[in-house]
Amino acid sequence: MAIQIGDTLPNVNLYELSDQGPVALSTESLFSDKKVVIFALPGAFTPTCSAAHVPGFVVNADKIKALGVDEIICVSVNDAWVMGAWGHQQNATALRMLGDGSADFTEAVDLVKDLTGAGMGVRSQRYALIAVDGVVTWIGIDPTGLDQSSAESVMAQL
């Protein structure tokens, strides 16, 4: 069953590109003692993700942080190199672009989207969530579109 309100986020590693290469970050260290917004999407450089989902969070990052959010984290089943390049291309300096290349986090929250039939392998469903000290306080999952997981939807819940 997919992660729900009141559940604690799993402790796995996500990967961020640094000047020295990919760095493993435990989700426990990312989420402890913080209010975070996490949004996940099927893939870096894909049409809806690049044209609407990430740009919505880039444009609204200051507003979201002004509502008491410590970190805005974008997660995709891509490696840290791809997420770093995509973040640079999207001018996502206010976001943390984290790779879940082996889908460990995505599988642990049970939000996998199987796109093997389309030649894309296992990906993440499109969703956003708010967590306080690692506990989910709100989640919006989008089977299609961006109705539940947009920056605007997140701001309405803060």
N, CA, C and O atoms as a DFTB+ gen file, in Angstrom:
632 C
 N C O
     1  1       0.849      -1.181       0.000
     2  2       0.000       0.000       0.000
     3  2       0.890       1.238       0.000
     4  3       1.894       1.295       0.710
     5  1       0.514       2.219      -0.798
     6  2       1.283       3.469      -0.904
     7  2       1.345       4.175       0.446
     8  3       0.437       4.057       1.269
     9  1       2.422       4.903       0.653
    10  2       2.605       5.664       1.878
    11  2       1.415       6.594       2.089
    12  3       0.846       7.116       1.130
    13  1       1.045       6.797       3.348
    14  2      -0.141       7.591       3.674
    15  2       0.185       8.613       4.753
    16  3       1.254       8.587       5.363
    17  1      -0.763       9.508       4.970
    18  2      -0.638      10.500       6.035
    19  2      -0.439       9.769       7.362
    20  3      -1.148       8.811       7.670
    21  1       0.534      10.238       8.137
    22  2       0.855       9.630       9.424
    23  2       1.984       8.620       9.357
    24  3       2.545       8.254      10.390
    25  1       2.331       8.158       8.152
    26  2       3.434       7.208       7.988
    27  2       4.770       7.932       8.057
    28  3       4.886       9.098       7.680
    29  1       5.775       7.214       8.547
    30  2       7.141       7.723       8.553
    31  2       7.809       7.365       7.234
    32  3       7.694       6.235       6.758
    33  1       8.500       8.318       6.651
    34  2       9.201       8.062       5.402
    35  2      10.318       7.045       5.631
    36  3      10.943       7.045       6.691
    37  1      10.573       6.181       4.651
    38  2      11.603       5.152       4.807
    39  2      12.998       5.766       4.832
    40  3      13.230       6.834       4.266
    41  1      13.911       5.082       5.488
    42  2      15.291       5.541       5.520
    43  2      16.096       4.765       4.482
    44  3      16.502       3.626       4.713
    45  1      16.315       5.396       3.348
    46  2      17.139       4.854       2.264
    47  2      18.044       5.993       1.779
    48  3      17.932       7.123       2.255
    49  1      18.920       5.700       0.852
    50  2      19.770       6.742       0.292
    51  2      19.187       7.302      -0.993
    52  3      18.671       6.568      -1.835
    53  1      19.280       8.605      -1.122
    54  2      19.059       9.305      -2.376
    55  2      20.402       9.917      -2.744
    56  3      21.291      10.012      -1.897
    57  1      20.563      10.334      -3.995
    58  2      21.872      10.772      -4.463
    59  2      21.804      12.161      -5.080
    60  3      20.933      12.465      -5.896
    61  1      22.766      13.006      -4.658
    62  2      22.843      14.381      -5.138
    63  2      24.200      14.589      -5.797
    64  3      25.219      14.106      -5.303
    65  1      24.206      15.302      -6.901
    66  2      25.453      15.592      -7.586
    67  2      26.173      16.730      -6.875
    68  3      25.595      17.789      -6.629
    69  1      27.440      16.500      -6.549
    70  2      28.289      17.536      -5.958
    71  2      29.457      17.785      -6.911
    72  3      29.554      17.143      -7.957
    73  1      30.329      18.702      -6.557
    74  2      31.512      18.966      -7.375
    75  2      32.435      17.747      -7.447
    76  3      33.226      17.620      -8.381
    77  1      32.332      16.852      -6.459
    78  2      33.146      15.647      -6.426
    79  2      32.437      14.431      -7.030
    80  3      33.008      13.341      -7.062
    81  1      31.212      14.603      -7.504
    82  2      30.433      13.501      -8.054
    83  2      29.222      13.210      -7.187
    84  3      28.888      14.008      -6.312
    85  1      28.561      12.088      -7.410
    86  2      27.361      11.757      -6.642
    87  2      27.674      11.518      -5.160
    88  3      28.670      10.884      -4.810
    89  1      26.798      12.043      -4.309
    90  2      26.917      11.877      -2.863
    91  2      25.650      11.200      -2.352
    92  3      24.538      11.637      -2.649
    93  1      25.831      10.131      -1.582
    94  2      24.690       9.434      -0.971
    95  2      24.217      10.222       0.241
    96  3      25.017      10.606       1.094
    97  1      22.917      10.458       0.310
    98  2      22.310      11.160       1.436
    99  2      21.201      10.291       2.006
   100  3      20.287       9.898       1.281
   101  1      21.273       9.987       3.291
   102  2      20.189       9.204       3.889
   103  2      18.953      10.088       3.994
   104  3      19.039      11.276       4.306
   105  1      17.825       9.491       3.732
   106  2      16.594      10.269       3.855
   107  2      16.387      10.703       5.300
   108  3      15.785      11.745       5.557
   109  1      16.882       9.908       6.241
   110  2      16.778      10.310       7.642
   111  2      17.481      11.652       7.864
   112  3      16.945      12.523       8.548
   113  1      18.667      11.821       7.295
   114  2      19.390      13.087       7.459
   115  2      18.701      14.223       6.699
   116  3      18.757      15.378       7.122
   117  1      18.059      13.899       5.591
   118  2      17.365      14.920       4.811
   119  2      16.085      15.413       5.476
   120  3      15.719      16.578       5.327
   121  1      15.401      14.534       6.210
   122  2      14.071      14.854       6.718
   123  2      14.012      15.148       8.212
   124  3      13.050      15.767       8.666
   125  1      15.004      14.728       8.989
   126  2      14.956      14.895      10.442
   127  2      14.937      16.368      10.844
   128  3      15.714      17.183      10.348
   129  1      14.025      16.676      11.755
   130  2      13.902      18.030      12.317
   131  2      13.641      19.103      11.261
   132  3      14.038      20.256      11.430
   133  1      12.973      18.718      10.173
   134  2      12.681      19.665       9.095
   135  2      11.261      19.470       8.587
   136  3      10.660      18.403       8.720
   137  1      10.757      20.535       8.005
   138  2       9.520      20.453       7.226
   139  2       9.960      20.459       5.767
   140  3      10.574      21.417       5.297
   141  1       9.640      19.381       5.057
   142  2      10.072      19.261       3.674
   143  2       8.886      19.024       2.748
   144  3       7.876      18.427       3.121
   145  1       9.050      19.510       1.541
   146  2       8.147      19.184       0.443
   147  2       8.952      18.302      -0.492
   148  3      10.047      18.663      -0.924
   149  1       8.398      17.148      -0.796
   150  2       9.005      16.236      -1.751
   151  2       8.029      16.107      -2.908
   152  3       6.840      15.855      -2.713
   153  1       8.547      16.282      -4.109
   154  2       7.709      15.970      -5.258
   155  2       8.488      15.034      -6.162
   156  3       9.693      15.186      -6.364
   157  1       7.770      14.068      -6.696
   158  2       8.395      13.050      -7.526
   159  2       7.666      12.980      -8.858
   160  3       6.490      13.323      -8.977
   161  1       8.402      12.529      -9.836
   162  2       7.861      12.508     -11.187
   163  2       8.469      11.365     -11.980
   164  3       9.484      10.801     -11.572
   165  1       7.864      11.015     -13.106
   166  2       8.323       9.853     -13.861
   167  2       9.744       9.946     -14.418
   168  3      10.437       8.931     -14.472
   169  1      10.196      11.123     -14.830
   170  2      11.539      11.154     -15.386
   171  2      12.065      12.533     -15.698
   172  3      11.321      13.429     -16.097
   173  1      13.362      12.688     -15.509
   174  2      14.043      13.924     -15.876
   175  2      13.980      14.128     -17.379
   176  3      14.017      13.168     -18.148
   177  1      13.887      15.354     -17.782
   178  2      13.882      15.766     -19.186
   179  2      12.669      15.262     -19.961
   180  3      12.663      15.327     -21.190
   181  1      11.641      14.761     -19.274
   182  2      10.431      14.327     -19.969
   183  2       9.495      15.525     -20.124
   184  3       9.630      16.500     -19.384
   185  1       8.553      15.480     -21.062
   186  2       7.789      16.678     -21.431
   187  2       7.034      17.374     -20.295
   188  3       7.312      18.540     -20.014
   189  1       6.106      16.710     -19.646
   190  2       5.314      17.376     -18.603
   191  2       6.188      17.756     -17.414
   192  3       6.011      18.816     -16.813
   193  1       7.119      16.889     -17.085
   194  2       8.005      17.149     -15.943
   195  2       8.852      18.392     -16.178
   196  3       9.043      19.196     -15.265
   197  1       9.360      18.554     -17.398
   198  2      10.223      19.689     -17.728
   199  2       9.462      20.961     -18.052
   200  3       9.934      22.062     -17.769
   201  1       8.290      20.815     -18.642
   202  2       7.536      21.997     -19.063
   203  2       6.651      22.574     -17.972
   204  3       6.337      23.763     -18.004
   205  1       6.235      21.747     -16.991
   206  2       5.269      22.241     -16.013
   207  2       5.603      21.894     -14.561
   208  3       5.557      22.771     -13.697
   209  1       5.937      20.636     -14.276
   210  2       6.056      20.226     -12.879
   211  2       7.225      20.920     -12.178
   212  3       7.016      21.618     -11.186
   213  1       8.442      20.741     -12.674
   214  2       9.594      21.389     -12.042
   215  2       9.491      22.913     -12.124
   216  3       9.731      23.585     -11.121
   217  1       9.144      23.482     -13.282
   218  2       9.049      24.950     -13.333
   219  2       8.072      25.541     -12.314
   220  3       8.303      26.641     -11.811
   221  1       7.003      24.840     -12.009
   222  2       6.067      25.336     -10.999
   223  2       6.718      25.477      -9.637
   224  3       6.449      26.435      -8.912
   225  1       7.572      24.530      -9.287
   226  2       8.278      24.603      -8.000
   227  2       9.415      25.620      -8.045
   228  3       9.700      26.265      -7.036
   229  1      10.066      25.772      -9.188
   230  2      11.128      26.775      -9.318
   231  2      10.542      28.170      -9.118
   232  3      11.079      28.965      -8.347
   233  1       9.460      28.464      -9.798
   234  2       8.829      29.785      -9.725
   235  2       8.276      30.075      -8.332
   236  3       8.307      31.220      -7.880
   237  1       7.776      29.061      -7.657
   238  2       7.127      29.247      -6.355
   239  2       7.989      28.885      -5.148
   240  3       7.493      28.867      -4.022
   241  1       9.263      28.598      -5.368
   242  2      10.123      28.141      -4.266
   243  2      10.154      29.133      -3.104
   244  3      10.037      28.725      -1.948
   245  1      10.305      30.397      -3.382
   246  2      10.361      31.390      -2.296
   247  2       9.047      31.447      -1.526
   248  3       9.054      31.566      -0.300
   249  1       7.932      31.364      -2.224
   250  2       6.619      31.373      -1.561
   251  2       6.454      30.131      -0.677
   252  3       5.949      30.220       0.443
   253  1       6.882      28.984      -1.187
   254  2       6.767      27.734      -0.426
   255  2       7.631      27.804       0.825
   256  3       7.189      27.428       1.911
   257  1       8.849      28.279       0.678
   258  2       9.743      28.379       1.826
   259  2       9.243      29.413       2.833
   260  3       9.452      29.257       4.036
   261  1       8.588      30.461       2.353
   262  2       8.013      31.472       3.251
   263  2       6.869      30.898       4.086
   264  3       6.493      31.475       5.107
   265  1       6.318      29.766       3.654
   266  2       5.249      29.094       4.392
   267  2       5.804      28.091       5.410
   268  3       5.068      27.252       5.930
   269  1       7.098      28.186       5.684
   270  2       7.700      27.371       6.735
   271  2       8.395      26.104       6.277
   272  3       8.730      25.257       7.105
   273  1       8.619      25.952       4.993
   274  2       9.276      24.760       4.461
   275  2      10.784      24.963       4.455
   276  3      11.282      25.985       3.982
   277  1      11.508      23.978       4.986
   278  2      12.965      24.043       5.029
   279  2      13.626      23.616       3.726
   280  3      14.630      24.198       3.314
   281  1      13.063      22.597       3.077
   282  2      13.648      22.061       1.848
   283  2      12.558      21.679       0.866
   284  3      11.492      21.204       1.258
   285  1      12.832      21.890      -0.414
   286  2      11.983      21.394      -1.501
   287  2      12.849      20.406      -2.267
   288  3      13.902      20.762      -2.795
   289  1      12.393      19.168      -2.319
   290  2      13.180      18.083      -2.887
   291  2      12.436      17.458      -4.064
   292  3      11.284      17.042      -3.938
   293  1      13.106      17.402      -5.192
   294  2      12.582      16.716      -6.373
   295  2      13.268      15.366      -6.465
   296  3      14.496      15.287      -6.423
   297  1      12.478      14.293      -6.592
   298  2      13.000      12.932      -6.679
   299  2      12.539      12.308      -7.992
   300  3      11.374      12.413      -8.377
   301  1      13.475      11.663      -8.661
   302  2      13.137      10.926      -9.868
   303  2      14.001       9.677      -9.944
   304  3      15.110       9.648      -9.410
   305  1      13.491       8.650     -10.606
   306  2      14.250       7.422     -10.795
   307  2      15.231       7.657     -11.950
   308  3      15.101       7.106     -13.044
   309  1      16.197       8.488     -11.650
   310  2      17.312       8.806     -12.533
   311  2      18.552       8.881     -11.650
   312  3      18.434       8.945     -10.427
   313  1      19.735       8.874     -12.251
   314  2      20.951       8.970     -11.448
   315  2      21.247      10.429     -11.099
   316  3      20.640      11.351     -11.644
   317  1      22.187      10.613     -10.181
   318  2      22.531      11.955      -9.706
   319  2      23.072      12.848     -10.822
   320  3      22.839      14.057     -10.817
   321  1      23.792      12.259     -11.776
   322  2      24.328      13.046     -12.887
   323  2      23.196      13.644     -13.720
   324  3      23.232      14.824     -14.067
   325  1      22.208      12.838     -14.033
   326  2      21.059      13.308     -14.820
   327  2      20.280      14.360     -14.036
   328  3      19.895      15.391     -14.587
   329  1      20.051      14.099     -12.752
   330  2      19.303      15.061     -11.939
   331  2      20.061      16.382     -11.809
   332  3      19.451      17.451     -11.822
   333  1      21.378      16.312     -11.685
   334  2      22.176      17.534     -11.614
   335  2      22.092      18.336     -12.907
   336  3      21.914      19.554     -12.875
   337  1      22.220      17.657     -14.042
   338  2      22.138      18.330     -15.346
   339  2      20.751      18.917     -15.567
   340  3      20.612      20.026     -16.082
   341  1      19.732      18.169     -15.176
   342  2      18.364      18.647     -15.353
   343  2      18.094      19.847     -14.449
   344  3      17.468      20.818     -14.875
   345  1      18.559      19.783     -13.218
   346  2      18.405      20.916     -12.306
   347  2      19.074      22.162     -12.852
   348  3      18.527      23.260     -12.755
   349  1      20.259      21.994     -13.427
   350  2      20.962      23.133     -14.031
   351  2      20.154      23.696     -15.205
   352  3      19.981      24.909     -15.324
   353  1      19.666      22.809     -16.062
   354  2      18.875      23.231     -17.233
   355  2      17.580      23.918     -16.816
   356  3      17.104      24.815     -17.512
   357  1      17.007      23.507     -15.689
   358  2      15.742      24.060     -15.198
   359  2      15.949      25.284     -14.287
   360  3      14.977      25.880     -13.821
   361  1      17.215      25.655     -14.033
   362  2      17.529      26.764     -13.124
   363  2      16.904      26.516     -11.744
   364  3      16.336      27.417     -11.128
   365  1      17.028      25.276     -11.284
   366  2      16.373      24.837     -10.050
   367  2      17.287      25.001      -8.831
   368  3      17.419      24.078      -8.027
   369  1      17.905      26.150      -8.697
   370  2      18.871      26.379      -7.621
   371  2      18.240      26.339      -6.234
   372  3      18.936      26.057      -5.259
   373  1      16.952      26.612      -6.117
   374  2      16.275      26.604      -4.810
   375  2      15.743      25.215      -4.443
   376  3      15.201      25.028      -3.354
   377  1      15.895      24.242      -5.347
   378  2      15.421      22.880      -5.112
   379  2      16.607      21.950      -4.942
   380  3      17.709      22.239      -5.408
   381  1      16.376      20.842      -4.276
   382  2      17.368      19.770      -4.253
   383  2      16.898      18.720      -5.241
   384  3      15.813      18.158      -5.089
   385  1      17.704      18.459      -6.244
   386  2      17.375      17.511      -7.301
   387  2      18.093      16.196      -6.976
   388  3      19.303      16.072      -7.163
   389  1      17.328      15.225      -6.488
   390  2      17.915      13.989      -5.977
   391  2      17.552      12.781      -6.830
   392  3      16.399      12.588      -7.216
   393  1      18.557      11.987      -7.107
   394  2      18.371      10.780      -7.888
   395  2      18.023       9.581      -7.021
   396  3      18.577       9.381      -5.940
   397  1      17.098       8.799      -7.524
   398  2      16.688       7.530      -6.908
   399  2      16.899       6.452      -7.967
   400  3      15.984       5.707      -8.318
   401  1      18.134       6.391      -8.466
   402  2      18.459       5.578      -9.634
   403  2      18.038       4.128      -9.570
   404  3      17.675       3.551     -10.595
   405  1      18.075       3.525      -8.407
   406  2      17.661       2.128      -8.261
   407  2      16.231       1.996      -7.763
   408  3      15.773       0.891      -7.471
   409  1      15.525       3.111      -7.665
   410  2      14.125       3.161      -7.225
   411  2      13.934       2.674      -5.788
   412  3      12.849       2.215      -5.432
   413  1      14.972       2.768      -4.963
   414  2      14.850       2.313      -3.567
   415  2      13.795       3.102      -2.802
   416  3      12.952       2.517      -2.122
   417  1      13.838       4.425      -2.910
   418  2      12.862       5.259      -2.209
   419  2      11.475       5.052      -2.807
   420  3      10.494       4.885      -2.083
   421  1      11.408       5.063      -4.116
   422  2      10.134       4.912      -4.827
   423  2       9.455       3.593      -4.460
   424  3       8.245       3.554      -4.237
   425  1      10.229       2.527      -4.400
   426  2       9.660       1.228      -4.013
   427  2       9.271       1.218      -2.537
   428  3       8.249       0.638      -2.169
   429  1      10.086       1.859      -1.685
   430  2       9.803       1.856      -0.247
   431  2       8.528       2.623       0.100
   432  3       7.855       2.292       1.077
   433  1       8.189       3.649      -0.694
   434  2       6.938       4.388      -0.453
   435  2       5.791       3.806      -1.287
   436  3       4.667       4.305      -1.244
   437  1       6.090       2.744      -2.048
   438  2       5.121       2.022      -2.867
   439  2       4.398       2.938      -3.856
   440  3       3.173       2.922      -3.973
   441  1       5.202       3.735      -4.561
   442  2       4.648       4.620      -5.584
   443  2       5.350       4.404      -6.930
   444  3       5.682       5.352      -7.641
   445  1       5.562       3.127      -7.253
   446  2       6.205       2.736      -8.497
   447  2       5.210       2.846      -9.647
   448  3       4.025       2.546      -9.499
   449  1       5.715       3.276     -10.778
   450  2       4.941       3.291     -12.024
   451  2       5.722       2.438     -13.025
   452  3       6.841       2.787     -13.401
   453  1       5.147       1.347     -13.445
   454  2       5.822       0.435     -14.355
   455  2       5.612       0.892     -15.796
   456  3       4.521       0.765     -16.352
   457  1       6.674       1.425     -16.384
   458  2       6.616       1.892     -17.767
   459  2       7.483       1.031     -18.679
   460  3       7.954       1.492     -19.719
   461  1       7.693      -0.235     -18.278
   462  2       8.519      -1.123     -19.090
   463  2       7.909      -1.344     -20.469
   464  3       8.637      -1.518     -21.446
   465  1       6.599      -1.340     -20.557
   466  2       5.938      -1.512     -21.849
   467  2       6.224      -0.378     -22.814
   468  3       6.111      -0.551     -24.028
   469  1       6.590       0.772     -22.292
   470  2       6.934       1.932     -23.122
   471  2       8.450       2.091     -23.260
   472  3       8.932       3.092     -23.790
   473  1       9.199       1.087     -22.775
   474  2      10.645       1.130     -22.892
   475  2      11.340       2.030     -21.885
   476  3      12.502       2.392     -22.070
   477  1      10.625       2.398     -20.806
   478  2      11.197       3.335     -19.827
   479  2      11.511       2.689     -18.488
   480  3      12.017       3.363     -17.591
   481  1      11.225       1.401     -18.326
   482  2      11.529       0.720     -17.076
   483  2      10.620       1.131     -15.934
   484  3       9.513       1.630     -16.140
   485  1      11.111       0.911     -14.735
   486  2      10.371       1.265     -13.529
   487  2      10.628       2.739     -13.238
   488  3      11.776       3.184     -13.216
   489  1       9.589       3.469     -13.022
   490  2       9.664       4.901     -12.725
   491  2       8.853       5.183     -11.477
   492  3       8.346       4.267     -10.829
   493  1       8.734       6.460     -11.145
   494  2       7.912       6.899     -10.023
   495  2       6.583       7.417     -10.540
   496  3       6.495       7.981     -11.630
   497  1       5.560       7.214      -9.741
   498  2       4.315       7.914     -10.001
   499  2       4.562       9.400      -9.748
   500  3       5.529       9.765      -9.078
   501  1       3.707      10.240     -10.272
   502  2       3.792      11.673     -10.032
   503  2       3.046      11.973      -8.734
   504  3       1.858      11.677      -8.605
   505  1       3.757      12.561      -7.778
   506  2       3.128      12.902      -6.502
   507  2       3.899      14.016      -5.823
   508  3       5.016      14.355      -6.216
   509  1       3.290      14.570      -4.813
   510  2       3.958      15.517      -3.916
   511  2       3.504      15.182      -2.510
   512  3       2.396      14.690      -2.299
   513  1       4.379      15.455      -1.549
   514  2       3.997      15.254      -0.159
   515  2       4.680      16.291       0.719
   516  3       5.693      16.885       0.353
   517  1       4.096      16.481       1.870
   518  2       4.666      17.333       2.904
   519  2       4.986      16.410       4.068
   520  3       4.158      15.589       4.464
   521  1       6.195      16.547       4.617
   522  2       6.589      15.741       5.772
   523  2       7.207      16.650       6.824
   524  3       7.972      17.562       6.511
   525  1       6.862      16.385       8.066
   526  2       7.436      17.106       9.202
   527  2       8.180      16.081      10.043
   528  3       7.597      15.115      10.536
   529  1       9.488      16.312      10.198
   530  2      10.355      15.389      10.934
   531  2      10.195      13.952      10.412
   532  3      10.181      12.999      11.191
   533  1      10.077      13.811       9.096
   534  2      10.002      12.501       8.475
   535  2       8.644      11.832       8.461
   536  3       8.515      10.703       7.989
   537  1       7.612      12.522       8.979
   538  2       6.263      11.958       9.015
   539  2       5.390      12.687       7.994
   540  3       5.338      13.917       7.975
   541  1       4.718      11.929       7.161
   542  2       3.877      12.501       6.109
   543  2       2.659      13.181       6.723
   544  3       1.905      12.563       7.475
   545  1       2.473      14.463       6.396
   546  2       1.303      15.204       6.870
   547  2       0.295      15.464       5.759
   548  3      -0.862      15.792       6.023
   549  1       0.742      15.316       4.508
   550  2      -0.159      15.467       3.353
   551  2       0.497      14.789       2.168
   552  3       1.721      14.795       2.035
   553  1      -0.325      14.203       1.306
   554  2       0.176      13.620       0.059
   555  2      -0.862      13.799      -1.035
   556  3      -2.061      13.639      -0.802
   557  1      -0.397      14.128      -2.219
   558  2      -1.250      14.239      -3.399
   559  2      -0.640      13.422      -4.522
   560  3       0.497      13.669      -4.925
   561  1      -1.383      12.457      -5.026
   562  2      -0.905      11.564      -6.075
   563  2      -1.704      11.829      -7.343
   564  3      -2.931      11.921      -7.309
   565  1      -0.998      11.951      -8.460
   566  2      -1.640      12.216      -9.751
   567  2      -1.544      11.008     -10.671
   568  3      -0.462      10.710     -11.177
   569  1      -2.654      10.302     -10.901
   570  2      -2.619       9.226     -11.894
   571  2      -2.342       9.790     -13.298
   572  3      -1.667       9.159     -14.110
   573  1      -2.870      10.973     -13.560
   574  2      -2.593      11.713     -14.800
   575  2      -2.583      13.192     -14.441
   576  3      -3.153      13.587     -13.425
   577  1      -1.950      13.999     -15.253
   578  2      -1.954      15.443     -15.038
   579  2      -1.163      15.891     -13.823
   580  3      -0.350      15.146     -13.274
   581  1      -1.424      17.140     -13.412
   582  2      -0.714      17.767     -12.291
   583  2      -1.668      18.337     -11.258
   584  3      -1.296      19.259     -10.532
   585  1      -2.874      17.823     -11.171
   586  2      -3.869      18.405     -10.272
   587  2      -3.480      18.326      -8.803
   588  3      -3.667      19.295      -8.067
   589  1      -2.942      17.192      -8.360
   590  2      -2.656      16.975      -6.942
   591  2      -1.226      17.315      -6.539
   592  3      -0.974      17.637      -5.378
   593  1      -0.288      17.250      -7.478
   594  2       1.119      17.338      -7.114
   595  2       1.813      18.636      -7.549
   596  3       3.035      18.751      -7.454
   597  1       1.044      19.591      -8.015
   598  2       1.634      20.859      -8.446
   599  2       2.090      21.701      -7.257
   600  3       1.676      21.465      -6.122
   601  1       2.930      22.665      -7.525
   602  2       3.374      23.593      -6.486
   603  2       2.181      24.313      -5.868
   604  3       2.150      24.548      -4.660
   605  1       1.215      24.655      -6.686
   606  2       0.027      25.355      -6.189
   607  2      -0.783      24.471      -5.234
   608  3      -1.292      24.951      -4.221
   609  1      -0.900      23.186      -5.559
   610  2      -1.612      22.252      -4.669
   611  2      -0.890      22.111      -3.338
   612  3      -1.519      22.065      -2.281
   613  1       0.434      22.043      -3.398
   614  2       1.221      21.954      -2.180
   615  2       1.026      23.212      -1.338
   616  3       0.799      23.113      -0.132
   617  1       1.108      24.386      -1.945
   618  2       0.956      25.640      -1.207
   619  2      -0.410      25.724      -0.549
   620  3      -0.523      26.276       0.545
   621  1      -1.433      25.203      -1.169
   622  2      -2.771      25.221      -0.585
   623  2      -2.839      24.377       0.676
   624  3      -3.717      24.591       1.511
   625  1      -1.927      23.418       0.832
   626  2      -1.910      22.536       2.001
   627  2      -0.988      23.040       3.112
   628  3      -1.020      22.528       4.231
   629  1      -0.183      24.027       2.804
   630  2       0.747      24.551       3.817
   631  2       0.020      25.566       4.632
   632  3       0.597      26.148       5.550
